[in-house]
Amino acid sequence: MPAHTFKTGSTFAQDRQGTVAIIFGLMFLAFAMVAGMAIDYGRVTHMKTRLVAAADAASLAAGNALLDGRLDDSEIEALALRYFNSNMADGGGMFGTHTAPSINVNRPTGEVIIDVTATVPMSITKIAGFTEVNLPVNSATRFDQRDIELGIALDVTGSMRGQKLADLKVAAKDLIDILMPDSGQLNKVRIGLAPYAASVNAGSYANTVTGHSGGGHTCVHERGGAERFSDALPVGINKLGRRSSMNCPSATIQPLSDAKASLKTQIDGYTASGSTAGHLGAAWARYLVSPVWNSIWPSASQPTAYGDSSTIKAVILMTDGVFNTQYVGSNGNSSNQARSVCADMKTDNVAVYSIAFQAPGSAKTLLQECSSGSSFYFEASNGQELRQAFQKIAQKLNNLRLTN
């Protein structure tokens, strides 16, 4: 037998034939595991992204409905479920399953909370003993529970007669219904009304704000002097003007109030006549939310201090025409006075919303300048668009936000 037929033990131990194949096999398994984990991670991420988006959309929609106040809890839950299912149905197939969402409407706290869990089965990662991944998702929507103080300057001039005034009444009452739902709200909402035409009818406040000067009627106009565009207290040299030749709207000033029914009744009683002293509407809307005027208003209508982080102060200035009536010539025309009034109130962080209702170009320009920005300005060419403008302002004031 040839001597080379058998290998010695030491020779056998030193044989390296087949080593590369073994190493390659082990590396292939490692690469396959890494690739499988990447695939499964992508499946999990995709599922969670869709689940979070659907839950957030559902909670936001439900939160809006809760603040709107016209749906009961079961209707809000049904609305949230429709939004969730609709969003989960979009975007192609899913890599797992999910439970039915748990929807909790907490009316006392103003919250809508949605909990849902998805299960994503693993593919190659099963080799490592991971069969599935559970994904719990929570989405909660609540509104920032700040109080709202809102002064509304409404145009009741002669050009608003007929359908325009009817449209305005519906739109303004829509805003009140949203901000003051029948079901109640956690935050404190008070609204003041400043109807204006050729002047403002200060009603029982006329003597106080004019220093008992200018006759016994209740029509008031702007003041002169250094404080003519500010909210300085109307006493002494800063008292407001009054003269016997002025034409008054029949509707009077309403200080801040939370009496929803009374506010709507007052709006229903508005009639239209006279020219347009729009700067007076802007000024009085500002006076209604000004803490400087607290000695003028009854205690229940006194605004909070400027800078109070728990309170939103805002005014709405609405018109269908050019501001064309003024009384103190040295102050400038009504449009320029309105610009100055708006600029001054914005320095106190009063949010200025404006609505041009079938208004000419110059009036639109003025209202854009008066507003606190492009998202605070609205145009309406018909009654439905006017309602939408007031509704959008109410929704903005409710300040809905996503908490997680």
DRENDO-1510 file (C-alpha; in Angstrom, 1 decimal, always signed):
<recs>
REC; n; res; u; v; w
REC; 1; MET; +0.0; +0.0; +0.0 .
REC; 2; PRO; +1.4; +3.4; -1.0 .
REC; 3; ALA; +2.7; +5.5; +1.9 .
REC; 4; HIS; +0.6; +8.5; +0.8 .
REC; 5; THR; -2.8; +6.8; +1.0 .
REC; 6; PHE; -3.2; +7.8; +4.7 .
REC; 7; LYS; -2.8; +11.3; +6.2 .
REC; 8; THR; -1.4; +11.6; +9.6 .
REC; 9; GLY; -3.4; +13.4; +12.3 .
REC; 10; SER; -1.4; +16.5; +12.1 .
REC; 11; THR; -1.8; +16.7; +8.4 .
REC; 12; PHE; -5.6; +16.3; +8.6 .
REC; 13; ALA; -5.8; +19.1; +11.2 .
REC; 14; GLN; -4.0; +21.5; +8.9 .
REC; 15; ASP; -6.3; +20.8; +5.9 .
REC; 16; ARG; -8.1; +24.1; +4.9 .
REC; 17; GLN; -10.2; +22.8; +2.0 .
REC; 18; GLY; -14.0; +23.8; +2.3 .
REC; 19; THR; -13.4; +26.6; +4.8 .
REC; 20; VAL; -14.6; +29.4; +2.5 .
REC; 21; ALA; -17.8; +27.6; +1.9 .
REC; 22; ILE; -18.6; +27.2; +5.6 .
REC; 23; ILE; -17.8; +30.9; +6.3 .
REC; 24; PHE; -19.9; +32.0; +3.3 .
REC; 25; GLY; -22.8; +30.0; +4.6 .
REC; 26; LEU; -22.6; +31.5; +8.0 .
REC; 27; MET; -22.3; +35.0; +6.6 .
REC; 28; PHE; -25.3; +34.4; +4.3 .
REC; 29; LEU; -27.4; +33.5; +7.3 .
REC; 30; ALA; -26.3; +36.7; +9.0 .
REC; 31; PHE; -27.0; +38.9; +6.0 .
REC; 32; ALA; -30.3; +37.3; +5.5 .
REC; 33; MET; -31.2; +38.0; +9.1 .
REC; 34; VAL; -30.2; +41.6; +8.8 .
REC; 35; ALA; -32.2; +42.0; +5.6 .
REC; 36; GLY; -35.2; +40.4; +7.2 .
REC; 37; MET; -35.0; +42.7; +10.2 .
REC; 38; ALA; -34.9; +45.7; +7.9 .
REC; 39; ILE; -37.9; +44.5; +5.9 .
REC; 40; ASP; -39.9; +43.8; +9.1 .
REC; 41; TYR; -38.8; +47.2; +10.6 .
REC; 42; GLY; -40.1; +48.9; +7.5 .
REC; 43; ARG; -43.4; +47.0; +7.8 .
REC; 44; VAL; -43.8; +48.1; +11.4 .
REC; 45; THR; -42.9; +51.7; +10.6 .
REC; 46; HIS; -45.4; +51.8; +7.8 .
REC; 47; MET; -48.2; +50.4; +9.9 .
REC; 48; LYS; -47.5; +52.8; +12.8 .
REC; 49; THR; -47.4; +55.8; +10.5 .
REC; 50; ARG; -50.7; +55.0; +9.1 .
REC; 51; LEU; -52.2; +54.2; +12.5 .
REC; 52; VAL; -51.0; +57.5; +14.0 .
REC; 53; ALA; -52.2; +59.6; +11.0 .
REC; 54; ALA; -55.7; +57.9; +11.1 .
REC; 55; ALA; -56.0; +58.3; +14.9 .
REC; 56; ASP; -54.9; +62.0; +14.8 .
REC; 57; ALA; -57.3; +62.8; +12.0 .
REC; 58; ALA; -60.1; +61.1; +13.9 .
REC; 59; SER; -59.4; +62.9; +17.2 .
REC; 60; LEU; -59.1; +66.3; +15.4 .
REC; 61; ALA; -62.4; +65.9; +13.7 .
REC; 62; ALA; -64.1; +64.7; +16.9 .
REC; 63; GLY; -62.5; +67.6; +18.8 .
REC; 64; ASN; -63.9; +70.1; +16.3 .
REC; 65; ALA; -67.4; +68.5; +16.6 .
REC; 66; LEU; -67.1; +68.7; +20.4 .
REC; 67; LEU; -66.3; +72.4; +20.4 .
REC; 68; ASP; -69.0; +73.0; +17.8 .
REC; 69; GLY; -71.5; +71.7; +20.3 .
REC; 70; ARG; -74.2; +70.4; +18.0 .
REC; 71; LEU; -73.5; +66.7; +18.2 .
REC; 72; ASP; -74.0; +64.4; +21.3 .
REC; 73; ASP; -71.2; +62.1; +22.5 .
REC; 74; SER; -72.4; +59.1; +20.5 .
REC; 75; GLU; -72.6; +61.1; +17.3 .
REC; 76; ILE; -69.0; +62.4; +17.9 .
REC; 77; GLU; -67.8; +58.9; +18.5 .
REC; 78; ALA; -69.4; +57.8; +15.2 .
REC; 79; LEU; -67.8; +60.7; +13.4 .
REC; 80; ALA; -64.4; +59.8; +14.8 .
REC; 81; LEU; -64.8; +56.2; +13.7 .
REC; 82; ARG; -65.7; +57.2; +10.2 .
REC; 83; TYR; -62.6; +59.4; +10.0 .
REC; 84; PHE; -60.4; +56.7; +11.4 .
REC; 85; ASN; -61.7; +54.0; +9.0 .
REC; 86; SER; -61.5; +56.3; +6.0 .
REC; 87; ASN; -57.8; +57.2; +6.7 .
REC; 88; MET; -56.9; +53.6; +7.3 .
REC; 89; ALA; -58.5; +52.6; +4.0 .
REC; 90; ASP; -56.4; +55.1; +2.0 .
REC; 91; GLY; -52.8; +54.3; +1.0 .
REC; 92; GLY; -52.9; +50.7; -0.1 .
REC; 93; GLY; -52.6; +47.4; +1.8 .
REC; 94; MET; -51.5; +47.0; +5.4 .
REC; 95; PHE; -48.9; +44.7; +6.8 .
REC; 96; GLY; -50.9; +43.9; +9.9 .
REC; 97; THR; -54.2; +44.1; +11.7 .
REC; 98; HIS; -55.6; +46.6; +14.2 .
REC; 99; THR; -58.2; +46.6; +17.0 .
REC; 100; ALA; -61.3; +48.7; +16.8 .
REC; 101; PRO; -60.4; +52.1; +18.1 .
REC; 102; SER; -61.5; +53.0; +21.6 .
REC; 103; ILE; -63.0; +56.5; +21.4 .
REC; 104; ASN; -63.5; +58.4; +24.7 .
REC; 105; VAL; -65.4; +61.8; +24.5 .
REC; 106; ASN; -64.7; +63.7; +27.8 .
REC; 107; ARG; -67.0; +66.7; +27.6 .
REC; 108; PRO; -66.1; +68.1; +31.0 .
REC; 109; THR; -62.5; +68.4; +30.1 .
REC; 110; GLY; -63.0; +69.2; +26.4 .
REC; 111; GLU; -61.0; +66.2; +25.3 .
REC; 112; VAL; -61.4; +63.4; +22.8 .
REC; 113; ILE; -59.0; +60.4; +23.4 .
REC; 114; ILE; -58.5; +57.6; +20.9 .
REC; 115; ASP; -56.6; +54.4; +21.7 .
REC; 116; VAL; -55.9; +51.7; +19.2 .
REC; 117; THR; -53.5; +48.8; +18.9 .
REC; 118; ALA; -52.0; +47.2; +15.7 .
REC; 119; THR; -50.3; +43.8; +15.4 .
REC; 120; VAL; -47.7; +43.3; +12.7 .
REC; 121; PRO; -46.5; +39.7; +12.0 .
REC; 122; MET; -42.8; +39.2; +11.4 .
REC; 123; SER; -41.4; +37.4; +8.4 .
REC; 124; ILE; -37.7; +36.4; +8.4 .
REC; 125; THR; -37.3; +37.8; +11.9 .
REC; 126; LYS; -39.3; +34.8; +13.1 .
REC; 127; ILE; -36.1; +32.8; +12.9 .
REC; 128; ALA; -34.8; +34.8; +15.9 .
REC; 129; GLY; -38.0; +34.1; +17.8 .
REC; 130; PHE; -39.9; +37.3; +17.2 .
REC; 131; THR; -43.3; +36.3; +15.8 .
REC; 132; GLU; -45.1; +39.7; +15.9 .
REC; 133; VAL; -44.9; +43.3; +17.1 .
REC; 134; ASN; -47.7; +45.1; +18.9 .
REC; 135; LEU; -48.1; +48.8; +18.3 .
REC; 136; PRO; -50.2; +50.8; +20.9 .
REC; 137; VAL; -51.2; +54.2; +19.6 .
REC; 138; ASN; -52.9; +57.0; +21.6 .
REC; 139; SER; -54.1; +60.3; +20.2 .
REC; 140; ALA; -55.8; +63.0; +22.3 .
REC; 141; THR; -57.2; +66.3; +21.1 .
REC; 142; ARG; -58.3; +69.1; +23.4 .
REC; 143; PHE; -58.7; +72.8; +23.0 .
REC; 144; ASP; -56.5; +75.3; +24.8 .
REC; 145; GLN; -58.8; +76.3; +27.7 .
REC; 146; ARG; -58.2; +80.0; +27.4 .
REC; 147; ASP; -61.1; +82.4; +27.9 .
REC; 148; ILE; -62.3; +84.4; +25.0 .
REC; 149; GLU; -63.3; +88.1; +25.0 .
REC; 150; LEU; -64.6; +89.2; +21.7 .
REC; 151; GLY; -65.9; +92.6; +20.5 .
REC; 152; ILE; -67.8; +92.5; +17.2 .
REC; 153; ALA; -68.3; +95.7; +15.1 .
REC; 154; LEU; -71.3; +95.0; +12.8 .
REC; 155; ASP; -72.2; +97.3; +9.9 .
REC; 156; VAL; -75.9; +98.3; +10.1 .
REC; 157; THR; -75.7; +101.1; +7.6 .
REC; 158; GLY; -78.3; +101.8; +4.9 .
REC; 159; SER; -76.5; +99.7; +2.3 .
REC; 160; MET; -77.1; +96.6; +4.5 .
REC; 161; ARG; -80.9; +96.8; +4.1 .
REC; 162; GLY; -82.7; +93.7; +3.0 .
REC; 163; GLN; -81.0; +90.4; +2.3 .
REC; 164; LYS; -77.6; +91.6; +3.3 .
REC; 165; LEU; -78.7; +92.3; +6.9 .
REC; 166; ALA; -80.6; +89.0; +7.0 .
REC; 167; ASP; -77.4; +87.2; +6.0 .
REC; 168; LEU; -75.4; +89.1; +8.6 .
REC; 169; LYS; -77.8; +88.1; +11.3 .
REC; 170; VAL; -77.6; +84.4; +10.5 .
REC; 171; ALA; -73.8; +84.5; +10.2 .
REC; 172; ALA; -73.2; +86.4; +13.5 .
REC; 173; LYS; -75.6; +84.0; +15.3 .
REC; 174; ASP; -73.7; +81.0; +13.8 .
REC; 175; LEU; -70.5; +82.4; +15.5 .
REC; 176; ILE; -72.3; +82.7; +18.8 .
REC; 177; ASP; -73.6; +79.2; +18.5 .
REC; 178; ILE; -70.1; +77.8; +17.9 .
REC; 179; LEU; -68.4; +79.8; +20.7 .
REC; 180; MET; -71.3; +79.2; +23.1 .
REC; 181; PRO; -72.6; +75.7; +22.4 .
REC; 182; ASP; -75.8; +74.7; +24.2 .
REC; 183; SER; -74.0; +71.9; +25.8 .
REC; 184; GLY; -71.7; +74.5; +27.5 .
REC; 185; GLN; -68.0; +75.0; +27.4 .
REC; 186; LEU; -65.2; +74.8; +29.9 .
REC; 187; ASN; -63.6; +78.1; +29.0 .
REC; 188; LYS; -65.3; +81.4; +29.7 .
REC; 189; VAL; -66.6; +83.1; +26.5 .
REC; 190; ARG; -67.9; +86.6; +26.6 .
REC; 191; ILE; -69.0; +88.6; +23.5 .
REC; 192; GLY; -69.7; +92.3; +23.1 .
REC; 193; LEU; -71.6; +93.9; +20.2 .
REC; 194; ALA; -70.8; +97.3; +18.6 .
REC; 195; PRO; -73.3; +97.9; +15.8 .
REC; 196; TYR; -72.4; +101.1; +13.9 .
REC; 197; ALA; -73.7; +103.3; +11.1 .
REC; 198; ALA; -73.2; +107.1; +10.9 .
REC; 199; SER; -72.4; +106.9; +14.6 .
REC; 200; VAL; -72.5; +104.5; +17.6 .
REC; 201; ASN; -75.5; +104.4; +19.9 .
REC; 202; ALA; -73.9; +104.2; +23.4 .
REC; 203; GLY; -77.2; +103.8; +25.1 .
REC; 204; SER; -77.0; +104.1; +28.9 .
REC; 205; TYR; -73.2; +104.7; +28.6 .
REC; 206; ALA; -73.5; +107.9; +26.5 .
REC; 207; ASN; -73.5; +110.4; +29.4 .
REC; 208; THR; -70.5; +108.7; +31.1 .
REC; 209; VAL; -68.3; +108.5; +28.0 .
REC; 210; THR; -69.1; +112.1; +26.8 .
REC; 211; GLY; -68.8; +113.8; +30.2 .
REC; 212; HIS; -72.5; +114.7; +30.0 .
REC; 213; SER; -71.7; +117.1; +27.1 .
REC; 214; GLY; -73.3; +117.6; +23.8 .
REC; 215; GLY; -77.0; +117.1; +24.5 .
REC; 216; GLY; -79.3; +114.4; +25.8 .
REC; 217; HIS; -79.3; +111.9; +22.9 .
REC; 218; THR; -77.1; +108.7; +23.0 .
REC; 219; CYS; -75.2; +109.1; +19.7 .
REC; 220; VAL; -71.4; +109.4; +20.1 .
REC; 221; HIS; -68.5; +110.0; +17.9 .
REC; 222; GLU; -64.7; +110.0; +18.0 .
REC; 223; ARG; -62.5; +112.3; +20.2 .
REC; 224; GLY; -59.6; +114.5; +19.3 .
REC; 225; GLY; -56.3; +115.0; +21.0 .
REC; 226; ALA; -53.3; +112.7; +21.6 .
REC; 227; GLU; -55.5; +109.7; +22.7 .
REC; 228; ARG; -57.9; +109.9; +19.7 .
REC; 229; PHE; -57.0; +106.5; +18.4 .
REC; 230; SER; -56.2; +104.7; +21.7 .
REC; 231; ASP; -58.4; +103.1; +24.4 .
REC; 232; ALA; -57.7; +105.7; +27.0 .
REC; 233; LEU; -60.4; +106.1; +29.5 .
REC; 234; PRO; -63.0; +108.6; +28.2 .
REC; 235; VAL; -62.7; +111.3; +30.9 .
REC; 236; GLY; -61.6; +114.9; +31.0 .
REC; 237; ILE; -59.9; +115.9; +27.8 .
REC; 238; ASN; -60.2; +112.3; +26.5 .
REC; 239; LYS; -64.0; +112.2; +26.6 .
REC; 240; LEU; -65.8; +111.1; +23.4 .
REC; 241; GLY; -67.8; +113.5; +21.2 .
REC; 242; ARG; -71.5; +114.0; +20.9 .
REC; 243; ARG; -73.6; +116.5; +18.9 .
REC; 244; SER; -77.3; +117.0; +18.3 .
REC; 245; SER; -77.0; +116.7; +14.5 .
REC; 246; MET; -75.8; +113.1; +14.5 .
REC; 247; ASN; -77.8; +110.2; +13.2 .
REC; 248; CYS; -77.9; +107.1; +15.5 .
REC; 249; PRO; -78.5; +103.5; +14.7 .
REC; 250; SER; -81.3; +102.1; +16.8 .
REC; 251; ALA; -79.1; +99.2; +18.0 .
REC; 252; THR; -77.1; +100.0; +21.1 .
REC; 253; ILE; -73.7; +98.9; +22.5 .
REC; 254; GLN; -73.7; +95.6; +24.3 .
REC; 255; PRO; -70.7; +95.1; +26.8 .
REC; 256; LEU; -69.1; +91.7; +27.1 .
REC; 257; SER; -71.8; +89.1; +28.0 .
REC; 258; ASP; -72.1; +85.4; +28.2 .
REC; 259; ALA; -75.9; +85.5; +27.8 .
REC; 260; LYS; -76.2; +83.7; +24.5 .
REC; 261; ALA; -79.9; +84.1; +24.0 .
REC; 262; SER; -79.8; +87.8; +24.8 .
REC; 263; LEU; -77.0; +88.4; +22.3 .
REC; 264; LYS; -78.8; +86.6; +19.5 .
REC; 265; THR; -82.0; +88.5; +20.3 .
REC; 266; GLN; -80.2; +91.8; +20.0 .
REC; 267; ILE; -78.8; +90.8; +16.7 .
REC; 268; ASP; -82.2; +89.8; +15.4 .
REC; 269; GLY; -83.5; +93.2; +16.3 .
REC; 270; TYR; -81.0; +95.1; +14.1 .
REC; 271; THR; -82.3; +97.5; +11.4 .
REC; 272; ALA; -80.2; +99.2; +8.7 .
REC; 273; SER; -79.9; +102.9; +8.0 .
REC; 274; GLY; -77.4; +105.7; +7.7 .
REC; 275; SER; -73.9; +106.2; +6.4 .
REC; 276; THR; -70.7; +104.5; +7.5 .
REC; 277; ALA; -68.5; +105.7; +10.3 .
REC; 278; GLY; -66.5; +102.4; +10.4 .
REC; 279; HIS; -63.7; +103.8; +12.5 .
REC; 280; LEU; -66.3; +104.2; +15.4 .
REC; 281; GLY; -67.2; +100.5; +15.0 .
REC; 282; ALA; -63.6; +99.5; +15.2 .
REC; 283; ALA; -62.9; +101.8; +18.2 .
REC; 284; TRP; -65.9; +100.5; +20.2 .
REC; 285; ALA; -65.2; +96.9; +19.5 .
REC; 286; ARG; -61.8; +97.6; +21.0 .
REC; 287; TYR; -63.3; +99.5; +24.0 .
REC; 288; LEU; -65.5; +96.4; +24.7 .
REC; 289; VAL; -62.4; +94.2; +25.4 .
REC; 290; SER; -60.2; +96.9; +26.9 .
REC; 291; PRO; -59.4; +96.6; +30.7 .
REC; 292; VAL; -58.8; +100.4; +30.6 .
REC; 293; TRP; -62.6; +100.8; +30.4 .
REC; 294; ASN; -63.3; +98.6; +33.4 .
REC; 295; SER; -64.7; +101.6; +35.3 .
REC; 296; ILE; -67.2; +102.2; +32.5 .
REC; 297; TRP; -68.6; +98.6; +32.2 .
REC; 298; PRO; -70.6; +96.7; +34.8 .
REC; 299; SER; -68.6; +94.1; +36.8 .
REC; 300; ALA; -69.8; +91.1; +34.8 .
REC; 301; SER; -68.6; +92.8; +31.6 .
REC; 302; GLN; -65.2; +94.0; +32.7 .
REC; 303; PRO; -62.4; +92.6; +30.5 .
REC; 304; THR; -59.3; +91.0; +31.9 .
REC; 305; ALA; -55.9; +92.7; +31.9 .
REC; 306; TYR; -53.8; +92.9; +28.8 .
REC; 307; GLY; -51.2; +90.2; +28.7 .
REC; 308; ASP; -53.3; +87.7; +30.6 .
REC; 309; SER; -52.1; +84.4; +29.1 .
REC; 310; SER; -55.3; +82.7; +30.0 .
REC; 311; THR; -57.4; +85.0; +27.8 .
REC; 312; ILE; -57.8; +85.6; +24.1 .
REC; 313; LYS; -58.8; +89.1; +23.2 .
REC; 314; ALA; -60.1; +89.7; +19.7 .
REC; 315; VAL; -62.3; +92.0; +17.6 .
REC; 316; ILE; -64.2; +91.4; +14.4 .
REC; 317; LEU; -64.7; +94.3; +12.0 .
REC; 318; MET; -67.3; +93.7; +9.3 .
REC; 319; THR; -68.5; +96.1; +6.6 .
REC; 320; ASP; -70.0; +96.1; +3.1 .
REC; 321; GLY; -68.8; +99.6; +2.1 .
REC; 322; VAL; -66.3; +102.4; +2.2 .
REC; 323; PHE; -65.9; +104.2; +5.6 .
REC; 324; ASN; -67.2; +107.7; +4.7 .
REC; 325; THR; -68.4; +109.5; +7.8 .
REC; 326; GLN; -66.2; +111.3; +10.4 .
REC; 327; TYR; -66.7; +114.2; +12.8 .
REC; 328; VAL; -63.3; +115.5; +14.0 .
REC; 329; GLY; -61.7; +116.8; +10.8 .
REC; 330; SER; -58.2; +117.0; +12.2 .
REC; 331; ASN; -58.2; +113.3; +12.8 .
REC; 332; GLY; -58.4; +112.5; +9.1 .
REC; 333; ASN; -61.1; +110.6; +7.2 .
REC; 334; SER; -62.9; +107.6; +8.6 .
REC; 335; SER; -60.7; +105.1; +6.7 .
REC; 336; ASN; -57.5; +106.5; +8.0 .
REC; 337; GLN; -58.8; +106.8; +11.5 .
REC; 338; ALA; -59.8; +103.1; +11.3 .
REC; 339; ARG; -56.3; +102.2; +10.2 .
REC; 340; SER; -54.9; +104.1; +13.3 .
REC; 341; VAL; -57.4; +102.5; +15.6 .
REC; 342; CYS; -56.5; +99.0; +14.3 .
REC; 343; ALA; -52.8; +99.6; +14.5 .
REC; 344; ASP; -53.1; +100.8; +18.1 .
REC; 345; MET; -55.1; +97.8; +19.3 .
REC; 346; LYS; -52.7; +95.4; +17.7 .
REC; 347; THR; -49.9; +96.8; +19.9 .
REC; 348; ASP; -51.9; +95.4; +22.9 .
REC; 349; ASN; -52.1; +91.9; +21.2 .
REC; 350; VAL; -55.8; +92.2; +20.4 .
REC; 351; ALA; -56.4; +89.9; +17.4 .
REC; 352; VAL; -58.2; +91.8; +14.6 .
REC; 353; TYR; -60.3; +89.8; +12.3 .
REC; 354; SER; -62.0; +91.6; +9.3 .
REC; 355; ILE; -64.7; +90.6; +6.9 .
REC; 356; ALA; -65.4; +92.4; +3.6 .
REC; 357; PHE; -69.0; +91.5; +2.6 .
REC; 358; GLN; -69.7; +92.4; -1.1 .
REC; 359; ALA; -67.4; +95.4; -0.5 .
REC; 360; PRO; -65.6; +97.5; -3.1 .
REC; 361; GLY; -61.9; +97.3; -3.6 .
REC; 362; SER; -60.9; +100.2; -1.4 .
REC; 363; ALA; -62.8; +98.8; +1.6 .
REC; 364; LYS; -61.2; +95.4; +1.0 .
REC; 365; THR; -57.7; +97.0; +1.1 .
REC; 366; LEU; -58.6; +98.8; +4.4 .
REC; 367; LEU; -59.9; +95.7; +6.0 .
REC; 368; GLN; -56.8; +93.7; +4.9 .
REC; 369; GLU; -54.6; +96.4; +6.5 .
REC; 370; CYS; -56.7; +96.4; +9.7 .
REC; 371; SER; -56.5; +92.7; +10.2 .
REC; 372; SER; -53.8; +90.9; +12.1 .
REC; 373; GLY; -52.6; +89.1; +9.0 .
REC; 374; SER; -53.8; +87.4; +5.8 .
REC; 375; SER; -55.3; +84.5; +7.8 .
REC; 376; PHE; -57.4; +87.0; +9.8 .
REC; 377; TYR; -59.0; +88.6; +6.7 .
REC; 378; PHE; -62.0; +87.2; +4.9 .
REC; 379; GLU; -64.1; +88.1; +1.8 .
REC; 380; ALA; -67.7; +87.1; +1.2 .
REC; 381; SER; -69.7; +87.7; -2.0 .
REC; 382; ASN; -72.9; +86.1; -0.7 .
REC; 383; GLY; -74.7; +85.0; +2.4 .
REC; 384; GLN; -73.2; +81.5; +2.5 .
REC; 385; GLU; -69.6; +82.8; +2.2 .
REC; 386; LEU; -70.4; +85.3; +5.0 .
REC; 387; ARG; -71.6; +82.4; +7.3 .
REC; 388; GLN; -68.4; +80.5; +6.4 .
REC; 389; ALA; -66.2; +83.5; +7.3 .
REC; 390; PHE; -67.9; +83.9; +10.8 .
REC; 391; GLN; -67.7; +80.1; +11.3 .
REC; 392; LYS; -64.0; +80.0; +10.4 .
REC; 393; ILE; -63.3; +82.9; +12.9 .
REC; 394; ALA; -65.1; +81.0; +15.6 .
REC; 395; GLN; -63.1; +77.9; +14.9 .
REC; 396; LYS; -59.9; +79.8; +15.0 .
REC; 397; LEU; -60.8; +81.4; +18.3 .
REC; 398; ASN; -61.6; +78.0; +19.8 .
REC; 399; ASN; -57.9; +77.3; +19.2 .
REC; 400; LEU; -58.0; +73.5; +18.8 .
REC; 401; ARG; -54.7; +71.8; +19.2 .
REC; 402; LEU; -53.2; +68.3; +19.1 .
REC; 403; THR; -51.7; +67.4; +22.5 .
REC; 404; ASN; -49.8; +64.2; +21.6 .
</recs>
